[in-house]
Amino acid sequence: MIDHLSINCADLARSAAFYDAVLGVLGHTRLLDFDVAVGYGTGQPRFWIGAQPAEGPASGPNREVHVAFSATSADQVRAFFEAAVAQGAEVLHEPRHWPEYHDHYFGAFVRDPDGNNVEAVCHTVPPA
C-alpha cells in the first residue's frame, strides 16, 4: 500500500551500514545510491534514507519514526534483530509473538542510529 518511505539521517554512511545489514537479512538490497540518499527494496526502492539538510524545514532534530519491514518467517525476524544488535542498535523489544496485535504477529523492535523505532514483522507465525 505504501509506495515508498524516506527518513533523514544525521550520518548517512553510518545509517547506510545499519540498513545494509538489517535489510539484507530480510532479502532487501541497496538499489540506488546517491551522494545524499540511498534507496532500498527488492524490485524498486521502497525505503529511502537521506542526509539531513543543514538548513530548511527538514533540518531540525529528527522526530522518531516507526518503520516496520516485512519478514517471511520468525527466523528472518530473529536474523534482523541479530544484525541490528551487531550494528549497535538499542533493543526496544526482542523477537516474540505479539498476541495483542493478532495471533500470528511475530516481531522485533530496535532503535536505528538516528533514534527511529525500526521493526521486522512476520504475520504468519503461529503462536508458540
Secondary structure, 3 states (H helix, E strand, C coil): CCCCEEEEECCHHHHHHHHHHHHHCCCCEEEEECCCEEEEECCCEEEEEEECCCCCCCCCCCCCCEEEEECCCHHHHHHHHHHHHHCCCEEEEEEEECCCCCCCCEEEEEECCCCCEEEEEECCCCCC
